[in-house]
Amino acid sequence: NRKQYLLSNSQFHFAIYSCCNSPIFMQQIQSLWARIGPYLSIYFAEGGDIAAAMKLHEGMYAALCRRDKKRIAELVRKDLEATGKFIISRMKQ
């Protein structure tokens, strides 16, 4: 269920981002998320690699459980970069 995945994905990411305890950061993230949301829907509608995203998310969860901040940051960056590459390619079209 693509719609449920997108909702769960945003909830998961926002749970991670909320750990920074910075209202200003969260406002910026919410603004950016609102702008990229439509592209995420397109990404998954066009066969985006949910399996790869889930693997990264599983790694993020494991790193959270271990309180491994460096690993969490690395995996979040990889996840966002993969999605960002798709969004940039779509914007160029």
Steps between C-alpha positions, in 0.01 A plus 500: 500500500688802368291756690558323832871465424534874433320583825712256699814627330432860600408399856822300530716785371329760718549278806873502427514873426308583818790362706692820427259696725515805271169662405671711233657193340166318506326795330760496223467124455120523491519769233739295287297183551186677377685596182641155422192298597355497148832378361508215751159391376628508141816313598309209648230506231772459239652197667734667747713255693301454821714197591815713502326769705377240748851360538626848586210550742571170671862611541387834642278323751782269606735798537238681708473200730879505541500881537756514219464861388763479227337198338153656519631815332674296230189296419264798505738680263507199263121475505452870430768505231340211312162673505660835421665363187162388372335833583774696325472283189122554492538876542740510205239327285 
